[in-house]
């Protein structure tokens, strides 16, 4: 069982930046895929970015060039640096960890990001 705790959300003005953190209870380098998802009010949860334990990174087109995902194995933490935020980025952001070979899928509790002037 892997526990994930997100932090770093808040209120930011359009054009601003935030860095989200996802702290894992297990050694992060053992988790094959760690990603960020978000869910805006009235919308389905959508994938934002992911990073594998081999360092492979992928982004949704909507955030490419603005968001950066990274991992610090020593701190068991995955980060999401978000720049040039706009109102469409307003959502609850969730950290996800997957171990496909085990059929395991873990979620954090989410952190609210609100982009507003």
N, C-alpha and C positions, 0 to 999 in steps of 0.2 A: 504494500500500500504506500503510495506516494502522496504526500500532502503538499499543496502549493498555496502560497500566500502572496497575493499581489499588493503592491503599494505604489504610491507616486501619483495617483490621480488627483484631479482638482479642477478648479476653474481657471481658464486661461483666455486671454484675448485672441482674436483672430490674428494669425501670423506668428503667434507665440510658440513656445516649445515646452514639452514635458518629457520626463523620462520615467517610464514605468519599470518596476522591478518585480520579478517573480522568484521568490525564495522557495527552494525545494527541500523536502525533508530527507530525501535520498541523494546520493551522489549524482549530480546532474549529468556527469559524463557517461553514466550508465544508461541514461534514458535516450532511446534512439531518436525521438523527435519531440522537440518542445516548440510550442507555437503560441501565438496570440490570436485571439478572436475578439470580435466586438458585436454588441447588439444594441442597436438604436431603438428608441421607443416605437412600438408598432411594427418593427421589422424583425426578420429572422436573423439569428446569429450568423455572422460571416467571418470567414478566415481572413486574417490580416497578414501574417508573416510566420515563417517557421525556420528552425535551424536544426540540423541533425547533429548527432555526436561526432560525425565526421566533418562538420563545419559547412555542410551544404546549406545555402540560404535561398529562400524564395519569398517573394512579396506579391501581394495582390496588386493589380494594376493601379488601383485607386490610391495607393500609398507609396508606390515605387518612386524613389528619388526624394521622398520626404521623411520616411521612417527608416530606422536602422535597427535590426535585431542583432544581439550579441549575447555571448554567454561567458561567465567567469566560473570555470570549474572549481577553482579554489574556494569560492564563496557559495557554490551551489546555487547560483543565481543566473537568471536570464533577464536581459534588459530589452526594452523597446524605447529607443530614442525617437521622439516624434517632433518634427520641425514643420514650420509653415502650416500650422493647424488652421483648419477652417470649420465652419459650423457643421459641415457634413461629417466631421470626425467625432462629433458628440455621441457618446455611447458608453455603455458599461464594457470595460475591457477585461477579458478573461484569459488567464494562462491555461494552457493545455499541455499535458505530457502523455505521449503514446508509446506503447511497446507493442507493435503489431504482432510480433511472434508469440506474445503471451496473451493477446487479445485484451490488453489493459489500456484504459483510457481514463485519465484523471483531469479534474477541473479545479481551479481555484474558485474563490468566492466572488471575484470580480472587483474592479475598482472603477469608480465613475470618472469620466472625463467630460467636461463641459466646456465648449468653446463658444464664448459669447462676449460681446462688448458691453 
